[in-house]
């Protein structure tokens, strides 16, 4: 046994991530890894952490994250780190900052520089990973390839089907990216241009992912009226491509669909029982977040932003658009249930934190006209929070064994350039909320099983080697928290508040957070898929 460690964590209760009950033991860390678990009372270390009356857990894994370029703005990822998150899986919902081709390279670089004052140079995943490594990251980072960006680079942004040559090109890029280290393919089938892909296209692309033992994650075509059909399509892709499937942020939106949750949970469980490799994820809130442009019909979202804005400005076309948007507002229960969370232009910041209904009244406009004018003026960059889900359904989903926990959010901060807007509180509170509200207070699931869904289960799904459990020779990604006090503090009106009860966060053996004080060092790594 080693006589001296870099860190010893003593006197705490270990919940190792496997779902087993907690037990008393000490943990010895040497460099990046856990080297000993046992009685270390006679051993010495450079740093001793007393975890008395605390839980020692594997670092939490955010299996559905949207952190990517934000790390170049602020590498500390505090909105995530302070939740106990030590690893993020990004590139979800079909969106990644790669591949970039043609005019899109300059568009992306100019937009990013204008917003953050930072110059970028990558166009493919390898350069992106290298840039991120040079920049540094407080948390471990892995990424999928976004089908929407892949399709844009090869096929374009219009509602057309790929030629044989274009299909082969997309397959070649996926194969190249899998060999570089991406985890697999993600789709955002409610968003253009991913929505224009037919099932057969997704099956063929996923076959390449399967060849490299990767994963297919999907924001399905629909999470409301045709949610069952959307799940059936995802299952079909899983079967025919023989690919591992992760269903993103599983939910039933809008009251008329709430009864479908039991149906689709049974449907997915049946396929799992038949041997299909399916898991799903969910954040612990009953509101979702997306762009306001999602309230426009798909046909109107073709092409460039300028093309979409031109359609909004066209009175004849807007009559057709308005009918669709009215129905979408009706489905969610009214414009009071759609809250503006972010506007890109300073002149529109006054709308943030208020519903479409409130803003329309203040502007003395019809809600549809207000929506139209805001999208045009804000150049489609407006984001919303939509209150569309049921709390009882949320509890059912969170307590289901095949569900992983996630934030579905990017890394933000309450200071600096990542402090704009009033984003969904999930980016600051998801994991502590699960532990505090739903485990301790609501008791929908026991603590060991909740931690399993936050650690080993997502680690195994994403094939993160030697992570997700507290085990000798595993990387020392560790969270120490107080089970009596851990809780989220972020709200919809004040979303940028850090949680309470997370005492220590250790990433690859480095103490990233100690009793509320964040390290100025970054200990995260790029986690590349091994083929």
Secondary structure, 3 states (H helix, E strand, C coil): CCCEEEEEEECCEEECCCCCCCEECEEEEECCEEEEEECCCCCEEEEEEECCCCEEEECEEECCCCCCCHHHHCCCCHHHHCCCEEEEEECCCCCCCCCCCCHHHHHHHHHHHHHHCCCCCCCCHHHHHHHHHHHCCCCEEEECEEHHHHHHHHCCCCCCCCCHHHHHHHHHHHHHHHHHCCCEEEEECCCCCHHHCCHHHHHHHHHHHHHCCCEEEEECCCCCCCHHHHHHHHHHHHHHHCCEEEECCCCCCCHHHCCHHHHHHHHHHHHHHCCCCEEEEECCCCEEEEEHHHHCCHHHHCCCHHHHHHHHHCHHHHHHHHHHHHHHHHHHCCHHHEEEEECCCHHHHHHCCCEHHHHHHHCCCCHHHHHHHHHHHCCCCCEEEEECCCHHHHHHHHHCCCEEECCCCCCCCCCHHHCCCCCCCHHHHHHHHHHHHHHHHCCCCCHHHHHHHHCHHHHHHCCCCCCCCCCCCCECCEEEECCCCCECCCCCCCCCCCCECEEEEEECCEEEEECCEECCCCCCCECCCCC
